[in-house]
Amino acid sequence: MGYLLHGFLSPLSNRRSDEYGGSLANRMRFALEVFAAVRAAWPAHKPLGIRLPCSDWAEGGWEIEQTLALAKGLKRLGCDFIDCTSGGLAKKQVVPLAPGYHAPFSERIRRETGIPTIAGGLITESRHAESILAGGKADMIALARGLLWNPRWGWHAARELGAALRLPLQYLRAPPAPVS
């Protein structure tokens, strides 16, 4: 990951001794200040969210409990959603890569803060994405790899899940099987 805000949040990377380092409150300060500034500049009627690390996957690093504390502060500032992600700072991180590995973070943040969440992490199958949503583990799904591999992922997922598709006529000649 290596995002700027994560660099301040994680005790693995933040070695500062000023008001932006040390304690959890200090390490969260920059992220909260940045969000407050963006919220002040962004139209109030438009949603504004943030992508947050939920774990460094390394001993002594940023973890979900710290993410929950930050999420509660962000909620007070008007955060509309949180995109749950993780890792990237530590060479010795051990990431349990499996489809949907960010969904437990998303579920917990959603449940404990009431903020809508986005789950990602190797979600490539439509039924898996639907089960995360239906199970209340997230409000939205991030599909980076799935969409990189198949830009028409949404159409294929809708078809697989039995939704009626309304496609432009020129696209109706393209699928290998008839579209209903």
C-alpha positions as CSV (number, residue, x, y, z in Angstrom):
1,M,0.0,0.0,0.0
2,G,2.3,2.7,1.2
3,Y,-0.4,5.4,1.2
4,L,0.5,8.7,2.8
5,L,-2.1,8.5,5.5
6,H,-1.2,4.9,6.3
7,G,2.4,6.1,6.8
8,F,1.2,8.3,9.6
9,L,-1.2,5.8,11.1
10,S,1.1,2.8,11.4
11,P,3.4,2.5,14.3
12,L,5.7,0.6,12.0
13,S,6.4,3.6,9.8
14,N,5.5,6.6,12.0
15,R,8.6,7.3,14.1
16,R,7.7,10.9,14.8
17,S,8.1,12.4,18.2
18,D,5.9,15.5,17.6
19,E,2.1,15.9,17.7
20,Y,1.8,13.6,14.7
21,G,3.6,10.6,16.2
22,G,3.6,8.3,19.2
23,S,0.2,7.8,20.7
24,L,-2.8,6.6,18.7
25,A,-4.5,10.0,18.9
26,N,-1.4,11.6,17.6
27,R,-0.9,9.1,14.7
28,M,-4.6,9.6,13.7
29,R,-4.3,13.4,13.8
30,F,-3.1,13.9,10.2
31,A,-5.7,11.6,8.7
32,L,-8.5,13.3,10.6
33,E,-7.2,16.8,9.7
34,V,-7.0,15.8,6.0
35,F,-10.5,14.3,6.0
36,A,-11.9,17.4,7.8
37,A,-10.2,19.7,5.2
38,V,-11.6,17.7,2.3
39,R,-15.0,17.5,3.9
40,A,-15.1,21.3,4.3
41,A,-14.2,21.7,0.6
42,W,-16.4,19.0,-0.8
43,P,-20.1,19.7,-1.4
44,A,-22.2,18.5,1.6
45,H,-24.8,16.8,-0.6
46,K,-22.1,14.5,-2.2
47,P,-20.8,11.4,-0.4
48,L,-17.2,11.4,0.8
49,G,-15.4,8.4,2.0
50,I,-11.9,7.1,2.7
51,R,-9.8,4.1,2.0
52,L,-8.3,2.8,5.3
53,P,-5.8,0.2,6.1
54,C,-7.3,-2.3,8.6
55,S,-4.2,-4.3,9.4
56,D,-0.4,-4.2,8.6
57,W,-0.4,-8.0,9.0
58,A,2.7,-7.6,11.1
59,E,3.5,-7.7,14.8
60,G,3.4,-4.2,16.4
61,G,1.6,-2.7,13.4
62,W,-1.7,-1.1,12.7
63,E,-4.7,-3.3,13.5
64,I,-8.5,-3.3,13.2
65,E,-9.0,-1.9,16.8
66,Q,-7.1,1.2,15.8
67,T,-9.0,1.4,12.5
68,L,-12.3,1.3,14.5
69,A,-11.1,4.2,16.7
70,L,-10.2,6.2,13.5
71,A,-13.5,5.3,11.9
72,K,-15.4,6.7,14.9
73,G,-13.5,9.9,14.6
74,L,-14.2,10.0,10.8
75,K,-17.9,9.4,11.4
76,R,-18.0,12.5,13.6
77,L,-16.5,14.5,10.7
78,G,-19.1,13.3,8.3
79,C,-17.5,10.2,6.6
80,D,-20.0,8.5,4.4
81,F,-18.2,5.3,3.7
82,I,-15.0,3.4,4.4
83,D,-13.1,1.3,1.8
84,C,-11.4,-1.4,3.8
85,T,-7.9,-2.4,2.7
86,S,-4.7,-3.5,4.4
87,G,-0.9,-4.0,4.5
88,G,2.0,-2.9,2.4
89,L,4.3,-1.3,4.9
90,A,6.2,-4.3,6.4
91,K,8.6,-6.6,4.6
92,K,7.7,-9.3,7.2
93,Q,4.0,-9.0,6.8
94,V,2.0,-12.3,6.5
95,V,-1.2,-11.6,4.6
96,P,-3.7,-14.4,4.6
97,L,-4.6,-14.1,0.9
98,A,-7.9,-15.6,0.1
99,P,-11.0,-14.4,-1.8
100,G,-12.7,-11.7,0.4
101,Y,-9.9,-11.4,3.0
102,H,-10.9,-7.8,3.7
103,A,-14.6,-8.7,4.3
104,P,-14.2,-9.4,8.0
105,F,-12.7,-5.9,8.5
106,S,-15.6,-4.4,6.5
107,E,-18.2,-6.3,8.5
108,R,-16.7,-5.3,11.8
109,I,-16.4,-1.6,10.9
110,R,-20.0,-1.6,9.5
111,R,-21.4,-3.3,12.6
112,E,-19.5,-1.3,15.2
113,T,-19.7,2.2,13.7
114,G,-22.7,2.2,11.4
115,I,-20.6,3.5,8.5
116,P,-21.3,1.9,5.2
117,T,-18.3,-0.1,4.0
118,I,-16.6,-1.5,0.9
119,A,-15.0,-4.9,1.0
120,G,-12.4,-6.1,-1.5
121,G,-9.5,-8.5,-1.5
122,L,-9.5,-11.0,-4.4
123,I,-13.3,-10.9,-4.9
124,T,-13.7,-12.1,-8.5
125,E,-16.8,-14.3,-8.5
126,S,-20.3,-12.8,-8.7
127,R,-21.9,-15.2,-6.2
128,H,-19.1,-14.6,-3.7
129,A,-19.7,-10.8,-4.0
130,E,-23.4,-11.3,-3.6
131,S,-23.0,-13.4,-0.5
132,I,-20.8,-10.7,1.1
133,L,-23.5,-8.1,0.4
134,A,-26.4,-10.4,1.4
135,G,-24.6,-11.5,4.6
136,G,-24.3,-7.9,5.8
137,K,-20.5,-7.9,5.6
138,A,-20.3,-4.9,3.3
139,D,-22.5,-2.4,1.5
140,M,-20.3,-2.3,-1.7
141,I,-17.7,-4.6,-3.3
142,A,-14.4,-3.5,-4.8
143,L,-13.7,-5.5,-7.9
144,A,-10.3,-4.3,-9.1
145,R,-8.9,-7.6,-10.3
146,G,-12.2,-8.9,-11.6
147,L,-12.7,-5.7,-13.7
148,L,-9.2,-5.7,-14.9
149,W,-9.6,-9.2,-16.2
150,N,-13.1,-8.7,-17.5
151,P,-14.4,-5.1,-18.1
152,R,-17.9,-6.5,-18.6
153,W,-17.8,-8.2,-15.2
154,G,-21.0,-6.5,-14.1
155,W,-23.0,-7.7,-17.1
156,H,-21.8,-11.2,-16.6
157,A,-22.5,-11.1,-12.9
158,A,-26.0,-9.8,-13.5
159,R,-26.7,-12.5,-16.0
160,E,-25.3,-15.3,-13.7
161,L,-27.4,-14.0,-10.8
162,G,-30.6,-13.9,-12.9
163,A,-31.0,-10.2,-13.3
164,A,-32.6,-8.8,-16.4
165,L,-30.1,-7.0,-18.6
166,R,-30.8,-4.0,-20.8
167,L,-27.9,-3.8,-23.2
168,P,-27.3,-1.7,-26.2
169,L,-28.4,-3.6,-29.3
170,Q,-24.9,-3.8,-30.8
171,Y,-23.8,-5.7,-27.7
172,L,-26.5,-8.3,-28.0
173,R,-24.7,-9.9,-31.0
174,A,-21.5,-10.3,-29.0
175,P,-22.1,-12.9,-26.2
176,P,-21.3,-16.5,-26.9
177,A,-24.8,-17.5,-25.7
178,P,-28.1,-15.7,-26.1
179,V,-28.8,-13.0,-23.5
180,S,-32.3,-13.0,-22.1
